[in-house]
């Protein structure tokens, strides 16, 4: 059993270690090279979520360090596996991961990509809009903006009012899902949220459509065939092309 003096000595040593670790965190600054590498990786993740590139292409850019069962819920979340990428090219605090389902042949169908920045990274929102080919999602503000309603978020023990922007794709994939992106920035209280530059989280996700939503989308896209009266579907069009 430790004496009171030994306990005090251990406590002092622990507090000194925590202060030193906090100082390292506080002094950390992202480099331009790190920022550019990350933007390239985010762009690659978008091609995977869209369905334009295989999941394995991401692992060739940034290695996967761990995978574990994904326990999630909701329309966009389908369970499966959480793939954790090695974020050491940024720092030891940031996390990068992707959720995906796996079929019997081992093929991964990714549906949710996320980065949680620690500390926040200065990322230009307009540049990300261009790189990811995003358009403003409708319905958030009367003026057509895409800022979330006022709320608060906790980041490393500090309360922020977030500037959270939601986007859709300019050219959505022809697939049974839509793709959305959410960009979360810290917004100092009292400041214009549209000027926020410090990103704390980025999400790119698939929202899978219900059978009824798929029928409505196909009807809007292909319409009716006036010569037969039959509804046009992607599968029927493919059959016509083969005839």
Helices and strands as residue ranges (DSSP letters): H 4-27, H 32-50, H 56-61, E 64-69, E 81-85, E 95-102, E 108-122, H 125-131, E 134-136, E 153-155, E 158-169, E 177-187, G 193-195, E 198-208, H 211-222, H 234-242
